[in-house]
Amino acid sequence: MTHHRTPGRHPLTCALLAGLMAAATAPAFAQEAASGNNPIDLDRVSVTGSRIARTGFVTPSPVTAITAEEIRSTGANNIGDLMARLPALSPTYTLGNSTRFIGTAGVGLLDLRGMGTSRTLVLVNGRRHVGATSGSTAVDVNTIPVEWIERVEVITGGASAVYGADAVAGVVNFIMKKSFDGAEVRGQTGMANEGGFSRSFISASAGTDFAGGRGNAAIALEYSKQDRFTRTDRAIGNEFLVSVRNPNFDRSKLAIESNPETVLAGPGGNHSISFGGTFTLGAFTPGVPSTYRNRYQFNPDDTFRPQRYDGTVVSNSSCVDCDFANLNSVADLQPGFDRKSVNTVVNFDLTDNHRLYFEGKYTETVSDFLAQPSFDQSLRIRRDNPYITPQLRTMMDAAGQTQLTLSRFNVDAGQRGEHVERNTKRIVLGVEGNLTDNWTYDAYGNWGQSEVKRWNLNNRINERWQAGLDTAIDPAAGQIVCRTTLNPLATNANNGNRVYSQFAREGCVPFSVFGNGAVTQAARDWMNVKSYNFSRLEQAVFSASLANSSLFSLPAGDVGVAGGVEYRREKSIEQTDPLAAQGLTFLNAIPNRAGKYDVREAFVETTVPLLADIPGIYNLTMDAAGRWSDYSSIGKTTTWKVGLDWTIILSLRARGTLSQAVRAPSIGELYNPQSENFAAINDPCNYLPTNPNRPGTAADLVLRQANCSTLGVPVGWVDTYSANRPGVSGGNPNLKPERARSFTYGLVWQPDFIQGFGMSIDYWWISLEDAIGAVTAETNATRCVDSPAASTTRSATSSSAPVPAA
């Protein structure tokens, strides 16, 4: 379940950043003027973080800019991977790591300050863009055409009052070409030095003026492609490392929670599971070497051998220099990715002071990747299974075991993977212009839609898998058959001894699970399906604003003001595969889900010159902004910012901003129904030496030991069982908005004697209140036994005082 946590004000992090860049501190660049002889220039200077046109490149918030020339010089095929190189952005979702979660293959989501993709607002030409994944507003920047980007501006902090919700960590604004006259074709291709991986890109742009120069229409076509790349294509991809903890490390010396007490060691990996199957006969306790001889592993045939433990057993599941499952050998490093896009812009000057503009976009991406296979951590095999050899059955009898418990990565049961097709549509229609010499306006409608079609390959039907491995000898024919073939009322040892369903019995194909390669093609065809999932997101925005950069004059300069109103509607639906939704497959059971909300907003902004042309102050300007929002989902919110920009001398500036930002809960966080998930829990009452959450590591050892004992767990109890626990999670319609208080200040130095050189150094601090997130199962279990009394548990929605247990 998604919970609402109210931990009070927690500073997430603070850092000191210094950068050397060619003119990178300049927050805005003038656009090329449109063709024609208009007496009033409608192509005003746009400044990310402000709606007020500026005559200089000055804002109190840190802004980093990347120009079109810099983008082109990198040879980047998609903008997402390039943006991830910026120090302010975490590489949370790039092409290379987008396959970590279900349905995210091929997306590029931006994550400023590592605060989460939902707290970074992505704009195109200063306007919102439809989200990419079900229930979220996070934008897939891989759908943005590389060739038409004029520049990218990144502003950190102080932007929610200007642009609205989600700008908690900041804003990334992609400023695109407004017009194009002529034709251009560009292409590039590249291949890895060692071969096996290539990327290609081609674009074509064409545009022309019309109506005597009053209008311009242009179109751009792009195609890019990259190969699917497996880890085994490189020697380093077959290496597997694990974290080893230093037992002498004093964690109390850490200022914040972290993992510096661990080091990477290898070769190592998961010893609790293998491709052929791992099992235990008798006692086995990680950290107690005398029990290691009771652990066995199947060879590629149906023979078995003692599992090798020559090195260090790190935990219930990890070891170094031992027999382990190397998942790198069956997973992709990069997905296959194809992108096609069509982008159009049309501008037409209705009069010398009023312009109509249109932006259209259609992008289609296709992603393919292979993932780790299905797995079982405690597969129960009955003693009379005919695939159990006489030798193994004798050893089971000696150990007093009536069934074999097998842990297995089912590589031979069919390679899982995803084929994902996405298409994104976006239309902007607006009018802008000058009402007077000083008053300008902009009014537009913005509609976007993102559709995702996903096929999950070799999605195992669990009960058929369980029925097929539960085999017996047909006494009449003397052949191995499914137990359900002989007895329709046979019970499933891997599903609470329930009777197998008719769906599981129909056409049952028997197979062995002893050794990698034991599962037959006939069995794979019978038990696996290609699951289908469809989702659609829609966004509609209507906005109108006025601005005046010279409302009136003060001794230090002109006062600027801007304001406006905005309406936005977000809608999301997801239709999941019927078999998967019922929990019948290996894929998580996720039901159909849908939700929507709308918001009405008003905003105002001003810039006021306070002092100028006095010793030590070349110019001192204050910026202020406020926004009032009314959500159909969460009610009313308010955001604001105040900033100062102090030009000491022309080459040296100091700046600072204090702001309050808001993030409204997403559709998924509010309305997603309960869905299946699996949690790996380190039992806080387990005294296993390799348990990182064992009582001996608790802050108050005596309290935890006492509480565990009260719950019936004696001191010294050891449990070697290691498996993911099933659970459910979902949205919470009672969530409140997140609120963030941010503070930034810094210096900008652009000396005249070094052409093209700029240096900035900035400090930032963000305090996030009412952060929305899921509380893990292990956290809840640990809070329970670390509470003042074992008869109490902590509230799942708050870190406040414990509440009585039911």
C-alpha positions in Angstrom: 0.0 0.0 0.0 1.2 3.5 -0.7 1.3 5.3 2.6 1.2 8.9 3.7 4.1 9.5 6.0 4.4 12.6 8.2 7.9 12.5 9.6 8.3 16.2 10.1 10.9 18.2 8.3 13.8 16.0 7.1 16.6 17.7 5.1 17.2 15.2 2.3 20.6 16.3 1.4 22.8 19.3 0.8 25.8 19.6 -1.4 28.4 22.1 -2.7 28.6 22.2 -6.4 31.2 23.8 -8.6 31.3 23.8 -12.3 33.5 25.1 -15.1 31.6 25.5 -18.3 31.6 27.6 -21.5 28.9 30.2 -20.8 26.9 27.5 -18.9 25.8 30.0 -16.3 23.8 32.0 -18.8 20.2 31.2 -18.1 18.8 32.2 -21.5 19.7 32.8 -25.1 17.8 34.9 -27.6 15.9 32.9 -30.2 16.4 33.6 -33.9 13.9 36.1 -35.2 11.2 34.9 -37.6 11.3 35.9 -41.2 9.5 39.1 -42.1 9.7 42.8 -41.3 7.5 43.1 -38.3 8.0 46.4 -36.4 7.6 44.6 -33.1 9.8 41.5 -32.4 7.5 38.7 -31.1 10.5 36.4 -30.3 11.1 37.6 -26.8 13.9 36.2 -24.6 12.6 33.2 -22.7 14.1 32.6 -19.3 13.4 29.2 -17.6 12.1 29.9 -14.1 10.4 33.2 -15.0 7.5 34.3 -17.2 8.9 37.9 -17.4 10.9 38.8 -20.4 14.4 39.9 -19.5 16.9 42.2 -21.1 19.8 40.4 -19.4 20.7 36.8 -18.6 20.1 37.1 -14.9 18.0 35.0 -12.5 18.5 34.3 -8.8 18.2 30.5 -9.3 21.0 28.4 -10.7 20.4 27.5 -14.3 22.5 25.2 -16.5 22.1 25.3 -20.2 23.1 22.9 -23.0 23.1 24.2 -26.5 22.2 22.5 -29.7 25.9 22.5 -30.8 26.9 20.8 -27.6 24.2 18.1 -28.0 25.2 17.4 -31.6 28.9 17.2 -30.7 28.3 14.3 -28.3 26.7 12.2 -31.1 23.8 11.3 -28.8 21.0 9.3 -30.4 18.5 10.2 -27.7 18.5 13.0 -25.2 17.8 10.9 -22.2 21.2 9.3 -21.9 22.9 12.6 -22.5 21.0 14.4 -19.8 21.9 11.7 -17.3 25.5 12.8 -17.6 24.8 16.2 -15.9 25.9 16.3 -12.2 22.5 17.6 -11.1 20.7 14.6 -12.6 20.8 11.0 -11.3 20.8 8.2 -14.0 17.7 6.7 -12.6 16.1 5.7 -15.9 18.4 5.5 -18.9 18.2 3.1 -21.8 20.7 0.9 -20.0 18.8 0.6 -16.7 15.2 1.1 -17.8 14.6 -2.7 -17.8 14.7 -3.0 -14.0 11.0 -2.8 -13.6 7.9 -4.1 -15.4 6.8 -2.0 -18.3 9.6 0.6 -18.2 11.9 -0.7 -20.9 13.1 2.1 -23.2 11.9 5.1 -21.2 14.2 8.0 -20.2 13.0 9.7 -17.1 14.8 12.6 -15.5 15.7 12.7 -11.8 17.1 15.9 -10.4 19.1 15.6 -7.2 18.2 11.9 -6.9 14.8 12.9 -5.3 12.8 10.8 -7.7 11.4 11.2 -11.2 8.1 12.4 -9.9 9.7 15.4 -8.3 11.3 16.7 -11.5 9.1 18.8 -13.8 9.9 18.4 -17.6 8.7 21.1 -19.9 8.8 21.6 -23.7 9.0 25.3 -24.7 7.9 26.2 -21.1 4.8 24.0 -21.3 3.9 20.7 -19.7 4.2 17.4 -21.5 2.1 14.2 -21.1 3.6 11.5 -18.9 5.0 8.2 -20.0 4.0 5.5 -17.6 0.7 4.4 -16.1 -0.5 6.7 -13.3 2.5 9.0 -13.5 3.3 12.5 -14.8 7.0 11.7 -15.4 7.9 12.5 -19.0 9.8 10.1 -21.3 12.4 12.5 -22.8 13.4 9.8 -25.3 10.4 11.0 -27.3 11.8 14.5 -27.7 13.4 15.0 -31.1 17.2 15.6 -30.7 17.6 17.5 -34.0 15.1 20.2 -33.1 16.4 21.1 -29.7 17.7 24.7 -29.5 18.9 24.3 -26.0 18.1 22.6 -22.7 17.9 24.6 -19.5 18.0 23.0 -16.0 16.9 25.0 -13.0 17.1 23.6 -9.5 14.7 24.8 -6.8 12.3 27.8 -6.8 10.3 26.7 -9.8 7.0 25.4 -8.4 5.5 28.8 -8.0 6.1 29.6 -11.6 5.2 26.3 -13.3 3.1 24.4 -10.7 3.3 21.0 -9.0 6.1 18.4 -9.5 8.9 21.0 -9.6 10.1 20.0 -6.1 13.7 19.3 -7.2 13.5 21.7 -10.2 12.7 22.0 -13.9 14.2 20.7 -17.1 13.0 22.8 -20.0 13.6 21.7 -23.6 13.4 24.7 -25.9 12.7 23.7 -29.5 13.1 25.4 -32.8 10.2 27.8 -33.5 10.8 28.0 -37.2 12.9 26.5 -40.0 13.6 27.7 -43.5 15.4 25.3 -45.9 16.2 21.6 -45.8 18.7 19.5 -43.9 19.6 15.8 -43.7 21.9 14.4 -41.1 22.9 10.9 -40.2 25.4 9.0 -38.1 26.2 5.5 -37.0 28.6 4.0 -34.6 29.8 0.6 -33.4 31.5 -0.6 -30.3 35.2 -1.3 -30.7 34.7 -4.9 -29.7 31.7 -5.3 -32.0 28.3 -6.7 -31.2 26.6 -3.4 -30.5 25.8 -0.4 -32.8 23.7 2.7 -32.8 22.3 4.7 -35.8 20.6 7.9 -36.3 19.1 9.8 -39.3 17.1 13.0 -39.4 15.5 15.2 -42.1 14.2 18.7 -41.6 12.4 21.0 -44.1 10.6 24.3 -43.8 9.6 27.3 -45.7 8.1 30.8 -45.2 4.7 31.6 -46.7 2.3 34.4 -47.1 5.0 36.9 -47.9 7.1 36.0 -44.8 4.2 36.3 -42.3 4.2 32.6 -41.7 6.6 29.6 -41.5 5.8 25.9 -41.6 8.4 23.2 -40.9 8.6 19.4 -40.4 11.2 17.1 -38.9 11.6 13.4 -39.3 13.9 11.3 -37.1 14.8 7.7 -36.8 17.2 6.1 -34.4 18.1 2.5 -33.5 20.3 0.6 -31.1 21.0 -3.1 -30.9 20.0 -5.3 -28.0 23.2 -6.0 -26.0 23.6 -8.9 -23.6 25.9 -9.0 -20.7 27.6 -12.1 -22.0 28.7 -10.2 -25.1 31.6 -8.9 -22.9 33.8 -10.8 -20.5 33.1 -8.2 -17.8 29.4 -9.0 -18.2 30.0 -12.5 -16.8 31.6 -11.2 -13.6 29.4 -11.2 -10.6 30.2 -9.3 -7.4 28.6 -9.2 -3.9 28.8 -6.7 -1.0 30.8 -8.0 2.0 30.3 -6.3 5.3 33.2 -5.4 7.6 32.0 -6.8 11.0 34.3 -4.3 12.8 32.7 -1.2 11.2 31.1 1.1 13.8 27.9 2.3 12.1 27.2 4.8 14.9 29.9 7.0 13.5 27.9 7.7 10.4 26.1 11.0 10.2 23.5 9.6 7.8 22.3 6.1 7.0 24.6 4.7 4.2 26.6 1.6 3.2 30.3 2.6 3.4 31.0 -0.4 5.6 30.6 -2.8 2.7 33.1 -3.6 -0.1 32.5 -5.5 -3.4 34.1 -8.9 -3.7 34.0 -11.7 -6.2 33.5 -13.9 -8.0 30.4 -14.2 -5.9 26.6 -14.4 -6.1 23.5 -16.1 -4.9 24.2 -19.6 -3.4 20.7 -20.3 -2.3 19.5 -21.0 -5.8 20.9 -22.4 -9.1 20.0 -23.0 -12.7 19.8 -26.7 -12.1 18.3 -26.7 -8.6 19.7 -26.4 -5.1 18.5 -28.4 -2.1 19.4 -29.2 1.5 19.5 -32.6 3.3 19.6 -31.9 7.0 20.6 -28.7 8.7 22.2 -25.8 6.8 23.2 -22.5 8.5 25.0 -19.8 6.6 27.9 -18.7 8.7 28.3 -22.2 10.3 30.7 -24.1 8.0 30.1 -27.5 9.6 26.6 -27.4 8.0 27.7 -26.6 4.5 28.2 -30.3 3.6 24.4 -30.7 3.7 23.8 -28.5 0.7 23.6 -30.0 -2.8 23.3 -28.8 -6.4 22.1 -30.5 -9.5 24.4 -30.9 -12.5 23.1 -30.3 -16.1 21.9 -34.0 -16.1 20.0 -35.5 -13.2 23.1 -36.1 -11.1 24.0 -34.0 -8.1 27.0 -33.0 -6.1 27.8 -31.2 -2.8 27.6 -27.4 -3.3 31.1 -25.7 -3.2 31.8 -23.3 -0.3 35.5 -22.4 -0.5 35.2 -18.7 0.4 33.0 -16.5 2.5 29.2 -16.9 3.1 28.0 -13.3 3.2 24.3 -13.8 3.9 21.4 -16.3 3.6 21.8 -15.9 -0.2 25.2 -14.5 -1.0 28.7 -16.0 -1.0 32.2 -15.4 -2.5 34.3 -18.1 -4.2 31.5 -20.7 -4.2 28.8 -22.3 -6.4 26.4 -19.5 -7.2 23.9 -18.5 -9.9 25.3 -15.8 -12.2 22.3 -14.0 -13.5 24.5 -11.8 -15.6 24.7 -14.7 -18.1 20.9 -14.5 -18.8 20.1 -10.8 -18.8 20.5 -7.9 -21.2 22.7 -4.9 -20.6 21.0 -2.7 -23.2 17.6 -3.2 -24.7 16.9 -3.1 -28.4 15.4 0.3 -29.1 13.9 1.8 -32.2 12.5 5.4 -32.3 10.5 7.1 -35.1 9.2 10.7 -34.7 7.5 13.4 -36.7 7.4 16.9 -35.5 5.8 20.0 -37.0 5.7 23.7 -36.2 3.6 26.4 -37.9 3.7 30.1 -37.1 1.5 32.8 -38.7 1.5 36.5 -37.9 -2.2 37.5 -37.8 -1.1 41.1 -37.5 2.1 42.9 -36.7 1.4 42.3 -33.0 -0.4 39.0 -32.8 0.9 35.5 -33.8 -0.8 32.1 -34.1 1.4 29.1 -33.4 1.0 25.3 -33.7 3.2 22.4 -32.5 2.5 18.8 -33.4 4.3 15.7 -32.5 4.0 11.9 -33.0 6.7 9.6 -31.7 6.8 5.8 -31.8 9.3 3.7 -29.9 9.8 -0.1 -29.8 11.9 -1.8 -27.1 12.9 -5.4 -26.7 14.9 -7.0 -23.9 15.4 -10.4 -22.2 15.2 -10.6 -18.4 16.0 -13.1 -15.7 14.0 -16.4 -15.9 11.2 -17.4 -13.5 12.4 -18.8 -10.2 11.3 -20.8 -7.3 12.8 -20.6 -3.8 11.0 -23.5 -2.1 9.7 -25.9 -4.7 8.3 -29.0 -3.0 8.9 -32.3 -4.8 7.2 -35.4 -3.4 9.4 -38.4 -2.5 7.6 -40.7 -5.0 8.4 -38.4 -7.9 9.8 -40.8 -10.6 12.6 -38.3 -11.5 14.1 -38.7 -8.1 17.0 -41.3 -8.4 17.2 -44.2 -6.0 20.4 -42.7 -4.6 18.7 -39.4 -3.7 15.7 -41.1 -2.3 17.9 -43.1 0.0 19.6 -40.0 1.2 16.2 -38.3 1.8 15.2 -41.3 3.9 18.4 -41.0 5.9 17.7 -37.3 6.6 14.1 -38.0 7.5 12.7 -35.9 4.6 9.5 -37.0 2.8 9.8 -34.3 0.2 12.6 -32.4 -1.5 12.7 -28.6 -1.3 14.3 -27.2 -4.4 15.5 -23.6 -5.2 15.8 -23.0 -8.9 16.3 -20.4 -11.6 14.2 -21.9 -14.4 16.4 -20.9 -17.4 15.2 -24.0 -19.3 11.5 -23.1 -18.7 11.6 -20.2 -21.2 13.5 -16.9 -21.3 11.3 -14.1 -20.0 11.4 -10.7 -21.6 9.3 -7.7 -22.8 8.3 -6.3 -26.2 7.1 -2.7 -25.6 5.5 -0.4 -28.1 4.9 3.2 -27.2 3.4 6.1 -29.1 3.2 9.7 -27.9 1.0 12.4 -29.5 1.1 16.1 -28.6 -0.6 19.1 -30.0 -0.2 22.7 -28.9 -2.3 25.5 -30.4 -2.0 29.1 -29.2 -1.8 32.8 -29.8 0.7 35.3 -28.5 1.5 38.9 -29.0 1.6 42.4 -27.7 -1.4 44.3 -26.3 0.6 47.5 -25.9 4.3 48.4 -26.1 4.8 46.8 -22.7 2.0 44.3 -22.1 2.4 40.9 -23.8 0.1 37.9 -23.7 0.2 34.1 -24.4 -2.9 31.8 -24.5 -2.8 28.2 -25.6 -4.3 24.8 -25.4 -2.0 21.7 -25.0 -3.2 18.1 -25.4 -1.1 15.0 -25.1 -1.6 11.3 -25.1 0.8 8.4 -24.4 -0.2 4.8 -25.2 1.8 1.8 -24.2 1.4 -1.8 -25.5 3.4 -4.4 -23.7 3.9 -8.1 -24.3 5.5 -10.2 -21.5 7.2 -13.2 -23.1 7.2 -16.7 -21.6 5.0 -15.6 -18.7 4.6 -18.9 -16.7 1.2 -20.1 -15.7 2.1 -21.1 -12.1 -0.4 -23.9 -11.5 0.5 -25.6 -14.8 4.2 -25.4 -13.9 3.3 -27.0 -10.5 1.1 -29.7 -12.1 3.7 -30.6 -14.7 6.5 -31.2 -12.2 4.2 -33.2 -9.9 4.6 -36.5 -11.6 4.0 -40.2 -11.0 4.2 -43.6 -12.8 1.1 -44.7 -14.7 0.8 -48.3 -13.5 -1.0 -49.4 -16.7 1.4 -48.0 -19.2 4.5 -47.8 -17.1 5.2 -44.2 -18.2 5.7 -41.0 -16.3 2.6 -38.8 -16.3 1.2 -35.9 -14.4 -0.2 -36.9 -11.1 -3.5 -35.2 -12.1 -3.8 -37.5 -15.1 -4.1 -40.5 -12.6 -6.1 -38.6 -10.0 -8.2 -35.5 -10.9 -8.4 -34.8 -7.1 -4.7 -34.7 -6.6 -3.5 -31.9 -4.3 -0.9 -29.3 -5.0 2.0 -29.4 -2.5 3.1 -26.0 -3.8 -0.2 -24.3 -3.3 -1.4 -25.2 0.2 -2.4 -28.7 -0.8 -5.4 -27.4 -2.8 -6.8 -29.6 -5.5 -5.5 -28.7 -8.9 -7.9 -26.7 -11.1 -9.3 -28.0 -14.4 -7.3 -25.3 -16.2 -4.1 -26.8 -14.7 -5.0 -30.4 -15.5 -6.0 -29.9 -19.1 -3.3 -31.3 -21.5 -0.8 -31.6 -18.6 2.8 -32.3 -19.9 5.1 -34.0 -17.3 8.7 -32.9 -16.9 11.7 -33.0 -14.6 13.2 -30.0 -12.8 16.5 -31.8 -11.9 19.3 -30.1 -13.8 19.4 -27.2 -16.2 17.9 -28.3 -19.5 15.5 -30.8 -17.9 12.3 -28.9 -18.9 11.1 -30.0 -22.4 9.9 -27.8 -25.3 6.5 -29.4 -25.1 6.3 -28.4 -21.4 7.3 -24.9 -22.2 4.7 -24.5 -24.9 2.0 -25.8 -22.5 2.8 -23.7 -19.4 3.9 -20.3 -20.9 1.8 -17.5 -22.4 2.5 -14.2 -24.0 0.7 -11.7 -21.7 -0.6 -8.4 -23.0 -1.0 -5.1 -21.2 -2.3 -1.7 -22.4 -2.2 1.7 -20.8 -3.1 5.2 -21.9 -2.4 8.6 -20.3 -4.0 11.8 -21.4 -3.2 15.4 -20.5 -5.0 18.6 -21.4 -3.8 22.1 -20.4 -5.4 25.5 -21.0 -3.4 28.5 -20.0 -3.5 32.3 -20.4 -1.0 34.7 -19.1 -0.1 38.4 -19.2 3.4 39.9 -18.7 4.9 43.4 -18.5 8.6 43.8 -18.2 8.3 47.5 -17.6 5.2 48.1 -15.5 6.7 51.3 -14.0 10.2 52.5 -13.2 12.1 52.8 -9.9 15.4 54.6 -9.5 17.2 51.2 -9.9 15.3 50.1 -13.0 12.0 48.8 -14.3 9.5 46.7 -12.3 8.3 43.6 -14.1 5.1 41.6 -13.5 3.4 38.5 -14.9 0.3 36.6 -14.0 -2.3 34.2 -15.4 -4.6 31.3 -15.0 -4.3 27.6 -15.9 -6.5 24.5 -16.1 -5.0 21.0 -16.3 -6.6 17.6 -16.5 -4.8 14.3 -16.1 -6.3 10.9 -16.9 -4.8 7.4 -16.8 -6.1 3.9 -17.5 -4.4 0.5 -17.6 -5.8 -2.8 -18.8 -3.9 -5.9 -17.7 -3.8 -9.4 -19.0 -6.7 -11.4 -17.6 -4.6 -14.3 -16.5 -2.0 -12.1 -14.9 -4.6 -9.9 -13.2 -6.0 -13.1 -11.5 -2.6 -14.0 -10.1 -2.4 -17.1 -12.3 1.0 -16.3 -13.8 4.6 -15.6 -12.6 4.0 -11.9 -13.3 2.7 -9.9 -10.4 -1.1 -9.9 -10.1 -2.0 -6.3 -11.1 -5.7 -5.6 -11.7 -7.0 -3.0 -14.2 -6.7 0.5 -12.8 -7.8 4.0 -13.7 -8.0 7.5 -12.3 -8.1 11.1 -13.1 -8.0 14.6 -11.5 -8.0 18.2 -12.6 -6.6 21.4 -11.2 -7.4 25.1 -11.5 -4.6 27.5 -10.8 -3.8 31.2 -10.7 -0.2 32.6 -10.6 1.6 35.9 -10.3 5.2 36.9 -10.5 7.2 40.1 -10.1 10.8 41.4 -10.4 11.7 44.5 -8.5 15.1 46.3 -8.9 16.1 47.5 -5.4 19.4 49.2 -5.8 21.8 50.0 -8.7 25.0 51.9 -9.5 26.3 52.4 -6.0 29.7 51.2 -4.6 29.6 47.4 -4.2 26.2 47.1 -5.8 26.0 47.3 -9.6 22.5 45.9 -9.4 20.3 44.3 -6.7 17.0 42.8 -7.9 14.4 40.9 -6.0 12.1 38.2 -7.6 8.9 36.9 -6.1 6.2 34.6 -7.3 3.1 32.8 -5.9 0.7 30.2 -7.2 -2.7 29.1 -5.9 -4.0 25.7 -6.9 -7.3 23.9 -6.4 -7.1 20.1 -7.1 -10.2 17.9 -7.5 -8.2 15.2 -5.6 -6.5 16.9 -2.7 -8.0 20.4 -2.4 -6.1 23.7 -2.3 -2.4 24.3 -2.2 -0.1 27.4 -2.2 3.4 27.7 -3.4 5.8 30.7 -3.4 9.3 31.9 -3.9 11.5 34.9 -3.1 14.9 35.4 -4.7 17.7 38.0 -4.7 20.2 38.6 -7.5 23.1 40.9 -6.6 25.5 41.9 -9.3 28.5 43.1 -7.4 30.5 44.0 -10.5 29.7 43.1 -14.1 31.8 39.9 -13.8 30.7 38.8 -10.3 27.2 38.0 -9.1 25.7 36.5 -5.9 22.3 34.9 -5.9 19.9 33.2 -3.6 16.3 31.8 -3.6 14.0 30.7 -0.8 10.9 28.8 -2.0 8.1 26.4 -1.1 7.2 23.8 -3.6 4.3 21.3 -3.8 3.9 17.9 -5.4 0.4 16.6 -5.7 0.0 12.8 -5.4 0.0 11.1 -8.8 -3.0 9.1 -10.1 -1.2 5.9 -9.3 -0.4 7.0 -5.8 -4.0 8.0 -5.2 -6.1 5.4 -7.0 -4.1 2.2 -7.9 -6.0 -0.8 -6.5 -4.2 -3.4 -4.4 -1.6 -5.3 -6.5 0.6 -8.2 -5.7 4.3 -7.7 -4.8 7.0 -9.6 -3.1 9.3 -8.4 -0.3 12.6 -9.8 0.9 12.6 -9.4 4.7 15.6 -9.8 7.0 13.8 -11.0 10.1 14.7 -8.6 13.0 14.4 -11.5 15.4 16.7 -13.9 13.5 20.1 -14.4 15.2 21.6 -15.8 12.0 25.2 -14.5 11.9 24.9 -13.3 8.3 21.6 -11.4 8.9 22.2 -7.7 8.5 19.1 -6.9 10.5 19.8 -9.3 13.4 19.2 -8.3 17.0 22.9 -7.8 17.5 22.9 -4.8 15.1 19.9 -3.0 16.7 20.4 0.4 18.3 18.8 -1.0 21.5 19.8 -4.6 21.7 18.0 -5.3 25.0 14.7 -3.8 23.9 14.6 -5.8 20.7 15.6 -9.0 22.4 12.8 -8.5 25.0 10.2 -7.7 22.3 11.2 -10.7 20.2 10.9 -13.0 23.2 7.5 -11.5 24.0 6.5 -12.4 20.5 7.6 -16.0 21.0 11.0 -15.8 19.4 13.7 -16.9 21.9 17.1 -15.4 22.2 19.6 -17.1 19.8 16.8 -18.4 17.4 18.2 -19.0 13.9 16.2 -19.3 10.7 18.0 -20.2 7.5 14.9 -20.0 5.3 15.4 -17.3 2.6 12.5 -16.4 0.3 10.5 -13.4 -0.9 7.2 -12.9 1.0 4.1 -12.1 -1.0 2.1 -9.0 -0.2 0.0 -6.3 -1.7 0.4 -2.6 -2.2 -1.8 0.1 -3.7 -2.8 3.7 -3.8 -4.1 5.8 -0.9 -6.9 8.3 -1.8 -6.3 10.1 1.5 -2.8 11.3 0.6 -1.9 14.9 1.2 0.4 16.9 -1.1 4.2 16.9 -0.5 5.7 20.2 0.6 9.3 21.1 0.1 11.2 24.1 1.4 14.3 24.8 -0.6 17.1 27.3 -0.2 19.9 28.0 -2.7 22.6 30.5 -2.8 25.9 30.9 -4.8 28.3 32.9 -6.8 28.7 33.3 -10.6 32.0 34.6 -12.0 32.4 35.4 -15.7 35.7 37.4 -16.1 36.1 39.7 -19.1 39.7 38.6 -19.6 38.8 35.0 -20.4 36.5 34.8 -23.3 33.7 32.2 -23.1 34.6 31.2 -19.5 32.1 31.0 -16.6 32.2 29.5 -13.2 29.5 29.0 -10.7 29.5 27.6 -7.1 26.2 27.0 -5.4 24.8 25.5 -2.2 21.4 24.0 -2.1 19.3 22.6 0.7 15.9 20.9 0.4 13.6 19.9 3.3 10.7 17.6 2.2 7.6 17.3 4.3 4.8 14.7 4.0 6.9 12.6 1.5 4.8 10.1 -0.3 6.4 6.6 -0.5 5.8 2.9 0.3 6.9 1.7 3.7 8.8 -1.6 3.2 7.7 -4.8 4.9 11.1 -5.1 6.7 10.7 -1.5 8.0 7.3 -2.3 9.5 8.6 -5.5 11.1 11.6 -3.8 12.5 9.6 -0.9 13.9 7.3 -3.4 15.6 10.1 -5.1 17.6 12.0 -1.8 18.2 8.9 -0.2 19.8 8.8 0.5 23.6 6.6 -2.6 24.1 6.1 -5.7 22.1 2.3 -5.4 22.5 2.4 -2.3 20.2 3.1 -1.7 16.6 3.7 1.5 14.7 1.2 3.0 12.5 1.7 2.0 8.9 1.1 5.6 7.8 3.2 7.5 10.2 6.5 7.4 12.1 4.9 9.0 15.1 4.2 7.2 18.4 3.2 3.5 18.3 -0.5 2.6 18.3 -1.9 -0.4 20.2 -1.9 -3.7 18.2 -5.3 -5.2 17.4 
